[in-house]
Amino acid sequence: MSTQQQDLFGDNATIQQNPLTDRRVGFIGKFKNRAALVKKVKEFGASEKSKDGLTRDTQILVMGTEIKQEALNRLLCYEHDGWKPLKISEAELQEIFKGHYAGYETTPEPIKQVSIDTSYYNWNPPVVSDEEGEDAGVRCSSPLVYGEENPIYGMEIYVPNRPNTDMGVIRQIIGNFGGYANAEYFDDTNVIMLGEETLDKLKQGIKDDVITQIETQYNNSSTKMFNIQFTSEPDFIAWVKKRLEKFPDESTMALVEKLTK
């Protein structure tokens, strides 16, 4: 037995797996001796990629004190995209060093797992500066904001079918404003326009087939960012009506009347 194994597990130690084995460990915030902690997690079998900071594939994130807002913003963006490391304190890391492993298990490989709730619909992204390195250009998806400008121009927009509704009408309205309305969700979709019923259910914590299908397709894709903007059909139509007051268009007005009558 090597001296290293004795140091880690005691004189009667045997080679064993622990929550850090082959996992990528990151550190954010202040620690008494960060370098020593990074060294020790590697001695416990953590990936050689373990280091100070945070990346998308960080599996265990040790959170110190006085964490900079930039680091918290980066973490929020990654979690929004489905990359959710196990967050532990330095005290909990010390418990792992002592052999207390229960509750600190993670998957062998990072798993992207988005679970959509109303926070995605009301998403207000934090500011994250671009950085050099393997995660250069970190950014968060932006919310769709209706205003003087036309936010849907050139956008690929998923407009799910609704029972007993002529969806061609609303898709034509979207087309009149330069958007590309689709009846299916694709990996290159920019905007998801939720129907009122889907949104009401989501506010109650209920996911219908529209939401679960989006989750499944994104989680099974190779896309690393959930760069999707959400809107609702009622919000879109309200914006269209206001815009028509300023810029009248008979064909679009006729479509709106047909949709809302």
C-alpha positions as CSV (number, residue, x, y, z in Angstrom):
1,M,0.0,0.0,0.0
2,S,1.3,3.4,-0.9
3,T,1.9,6.2,1.6
4,Q,-0.8,8.2,-0.2
5,Q,-3.4,5.5,0.4
6,Q,-2.4,5.3,4.1
7,D,-2.8,9.1,4.4
8,L,-6.2,9.0,2.8
9,F,-7.8,6.1,4.4
10,G,-5.6,5.0,7.4
11,D,-3.3,2.1,8.0
12,N,-5.9,-0.5,7.3
13,A,-7.1,1.2,4.1
14,T,-8.1,-0.5,0.9
15,I,-8.5,1.0,-2.5
16,Q,-12.2,2.1,-2.7
17,Q,-14.6,4.4,-4.5
18,N,-15.8,7.6,-2.9
19,P,-18.0,10.4,-4.1
20,L,-15.1,12.3,-5.6
21,T,-13.8,9.4,-7.7
22,D,-13.5,10.4,-11.4
23,R,-15.7,13.4,-10.8
24,R,-14.9,17.0,-11.9
25,V,-14.8,19.2,-8.8
26,G,-14.9,23.0,-8.9
27,F,-14.4,25.7,-6.3
28,I,-15.9,29.1,-6.1
29,G,-15.6,31.7,-3.3
30,K,-13.0,32.1,-0.6
31,F,-11.3,29.2,1.3
32,K,-8.5,29.1,3.9
33,N,-6.3,27.1,1.5
34,R,-8.0,26.6,-1.9
35,A,-4.8,25.1,-3.5
36,A,-4.6,22.4,-0.8
37,L,-8.3,21.5,-1.3
38,V,-7.9,21.1,-5.0
39,K,-4.8,18.9,-4.5
40,K,-6.6,16.8,-1.9
41,V,-9.7,16.1,-4.0
42,K,-7.4,14.9,-6.8
43,E,-5.7,12.6,-4.2
44,F,-9.1,11.2,-3.5
45,G,-9.5,10.3,-7.1
46,A,-11.2,13.4,-8.6
47,S,-10.7,14.2,-12.2
48,E,-7.5,15.9,-13.2
49,K,-9.8,18.6,-14.7
50,S,-10.9,19.5,-11.2
51,K,-9.9,23.1,-10.5
52,D,-10.7,26.5,-9.2
53,G,-13.8,27.9,-10.9
54,L,-16.9,26.4,-12.6
55,T,-17.6,24.9,-16.0
56,R,-20.7,23.3,-17.5
57,D,-19.4,19.8,-16.7
58,T,-18.5,20.5,-13.1
59,Q,-20.2,17.7,-11.2
60,I,-19.4,18.7,-7.6
61,L,-19.2,22.4,-6.7
62,V,-17.6,23.4,-3.4
63,M,-18.9,26.8,-2.4
64,G,-16.8,28.9,-0.1
65,T,-17.5,32.3,1.5
66,E,-17.8,35.7,-0.2
67,I,-18.7,34.3,-3.6
68,K,-18.5,36.9,-6.3
69,Q,-21.8,37.7,-8.0
70,E,-20.2,36.9,-11.4
71,A,-19.7,33.3,-10.3
72,L,-23.2,33.0,-9.0
73,N,-24.5,34.4,-12.3
74,R,-22.5,31.9,-14.2
75,L,-23.9,29.1,-12.0
76,L,-27.5,30.3,-12.6
77,C,-27.0,30.3,-16.3
78,Y,-25.6,26.8,-16.3
79,E,-28.4,25.5,-14.1
80,H,-30.9,27.2,-16.5
81,D,-29.3,25.2,-19.3
82,G,-29.7,22.0,-17.3
83,W,-26.2,21.6,-15.9
84,K,-26.7,21.3,-12.2
85,P,-23.7,20.4,-10.1
86,L,-24.0,19.0,-6.6
87,K,-23.4,22.0,-4.4
88,I,-21.6,21.4,-1.1
89,S,-19.8,23.5,1.5
90,E,-16.2,23.2,2.6
91,A,-17.4,21.5,5.8
92,E,-19.3,18.9,3.7
93,L,-16.2,18.3,1.7
94,Q,-14.3,17.7,4.9
95,E,-16.9,15.1,5.8
96,I,-16.2,13.3,2.6
97,F,-12.5,13.3,3.4
98,K,-13.4,11.7,6.7
99,G,-15.2,8.9,4.9
100,H,-18.8,10.1,5.3
101,Y,-20.1,9.5,1.8
102,A,-23.9,9.2,2.0
103,G,-25.8,12.0,0.3
104,Y,-22.9,13.1,-1.9
105,E,-23.4,10.7,-4.8
106,T,-23.4,12.0,-8.4
107,T,-23.6,10.4,-11.8
108,P,-20.4,9.1,-13.5
109,E,-20.8,11.7,-16.3
110,P,-22.5,15.1,-16.2
111,I,-26.1,14.9,-17.2
112,K,-28.0,17.8,-18.8
113,Q,-31.5,17.9,-17.3
114,V,-33.8,20.8,-17.8
115,S,-37.0,20.9,-15.9
116,I,-39.3,23.7,-17.1
117,D,-41.3,25.7,-14.7
118,T,-42.6,29.3,-14.7
119,S,-39.1,30.6,-14.0
120,Y,-38.3,29.7,-17.7
121,Y,-41.4,31.7,-18.9
122,N,-40.5,34.6,-16.7
123,W,-36.7,34.3,-17.2
124,N,-34.6,37.3,-16.3
125,P,-31.1,36.4,-17.2
126,P,-28.1,37.6,-15.1
127,V,-25.2,39.4,-16.6
128,V,-22.2,37.1,-17.4
129,S,-19.1,38.4,-19.0
130,D,-17.3,36.5,-21.7
131,E,-14.2,34.7,-20.6
132,E,-11.4,32.9,-22.3
133,G,-10.9,29.2,-22.0
134,E,-13.0,26.1,-22.5
135,D,-16.3,27.9,-21.6
136,A,-15.5,31.1,-23.5
137,G,-18.5,33.2,-24.4
138,V,-20.8,32.1,-21.7
139,R,-24.2,33.7,-22.1
140,C,-27.8,33.2,-21.0
141,S,-30.8,33.1,-23.2
142,S,-32.7,36.4,-23.3
143,P,-36.4,36.9,-22.7
144,L,-38.7,38.0,-25.5
145,V,-39.5,41.6,-25.0
146,Y,-42.4,43.3,-26.8
147,G,-42.0,47.0,-27.5
148,E,-41.5,49.4,-30.3
149,E,-39.3,46.9,-32.1
150,N,-40.5,43.7,-33.7
151,P,-39.0,40.9,-31.5
152,I,-40.2,37.9,-33.6
153,Y,-38.8,39.0,-37.0
154,G,-36.7,36.2,-38.5
155,M,-37.4,33.9,-35.5
156,E,-38.2,30.2,-35.7
157,I,-41.3,30.0,-33.5
158,Y,-42.9,26.8,-32.2
159,V,-46.6,27.2,-32.0
160,P,-48.1,24.0,-30.7
161,N,-51.4,22.8,-32.0
162,R,-54.5,23.4,-29.9
163,P,-57.7,21.3,-30.1
164,N,-60.6,22.8,-32.1
165,T,-58.5,25.8,-33.2
166,D,-57.5,26.9,-36.6
167,M,-53.8,27.4,-35.8
168,G,-53.2,28.5,-39.4
169,V,-54.6,31.9,-38.4
170,I,-52.1,32.7,-35.7
171,R,-49.3,31.2,-37.7
172,Q,-50.2,33.6,-40.6
173,I,-50.2,36.5,-38.2
174,I,-46.7,35.5,-37.1
175,G,-45.7,35.3,-40.8
176,N,-47.1,38.8,-41.4
177,F,-44.5,40.0,-38.8
178,G,-41.6,38.2,-40.4
179,G,-41.6,35.2,-38.1
180,Y,-41.4,31.5,-39.1
181,A,-44.2,29.6,-37.3
182,N,-43.8,25.9,-37.0
183,A,-46.1,23.1,-35.8
184,E,-43.2,21.2,-34.4
185,Y,-40.3,21.9,-32.0
186,F,-36.9,21.7,-33.6
187,D,-33.4,22.0,-32.1
188,D,-33.0,25.4,-33.9
189,T,-36.3,26.8,-32.5
190,N,-35.8,30.3,-31.1
191,V,-39.2,31.0,-29.5
192,I,-41.9,28.9,-28.0
193,M,-45.4,30.4,-28.0
194,L,-47.4,28.8,-25.3
195,G,-51.2,28.6,-25.5
196,E,-53.2,30.0,-22.5
197,E,-54.1,26.5,-21.3
198,T,-50.5,25.3,-21.2
199,L,-49.4,28.4,-19.4
200,D,-52.2,28.2,-16.8
201,K,-51.3,24.6,-16.1
202,L,-47.6,25.5,-15.8
203,K,-48.5,28.1,-13.2
204,Q,-50.1,25.4,-11.2
205,G,-47.1,23.2,-11.4
206,I,-48.6,20.9,-14.1
207,K,-46.7,20.1,-17.3
208,D,-48.8,19.1,-20.3
209,D,-47.5,17.2,-23.4
210,V,-46.1,20.4,-24.9
211,I,-43.8,21.1,-22.0
212,T,-42.7,17.5,-21.5
213,Q,-41.9,17.1,-25.2
214,I,-39.7,20.2,-25.1
215,E,-37.9,18.9,-22.1
216,T,-37.3,15.5,-23.5
217,Q,-36.1,16.7,-26.9
218,Y,-33.7,19.3,-25.4
219,N,-32.4,16.9,-22.7
220,N,-31.7,14.2,-25.4
221,S,-30.0,16.6,-27.8
222,S,-26.4,17.6,-28.1
223,T,-27.2,21.3,-27.6
224,K,-25.5,22.7,-24.5
225,M,-27.5,25.8,-24.1
226,F,-31.3,26.2,-23.6
227,N,-31.3,29.3,-25.7
228,I,-35.1,29.5,-26.0
229,Q,-37.3,32.5,-25.5
230,F,-40.9,31.9,-24.2
231,T,-44.0,33.9,-24.9
232,S,-47.7,33.3,-24.8
233,E,-50.3,33.5,-27.5
234,P,-52.4,36.1,-25.4
235,D,-49.3,38.3,-24.9
236,F,-48.4,38.1,-28.6
237,I,-52.0,39.0,-29.7
238,A,-52.1,41.9,-27.2
239,W,-48.8,43.3,-28.7
240,V,-50.2,42.8,-32.3
241,K,-53.3,44.8,-31.4
242,K,-51.3,47.7,-30.0
243,R,-49.0,47.7,-33.0
244,L,-52.0,47.7,-35.4
245,E,-53.2,50.9,-33.7
246,K,-50.0,52.6,-34.7
247,F,-49.4,50.8,-38.0
248,P,-52.8,49.6,-39.4
249,D,-52.8,46.6,-41.7
250,E,-56.2,45.4,-42.9
251,S,-55.1,41.8,-43.6
252,T,-53.6,41.3,-40.2
253,M,-56.5,43.1,-38.5
254,A,-58.9,40.6,-40.2
255,L,-56.9,37.7,-39.0
256,V,-56.9,39.0,-35.4
257,E,-60.6,39.5,-35.5
258,K,-61.1,35.9,-36.8
259,L,-58.9,34.6,-34.0
260,T,-60.5,36.5,-31.2
261,K,-64.1,36.5,-32.1
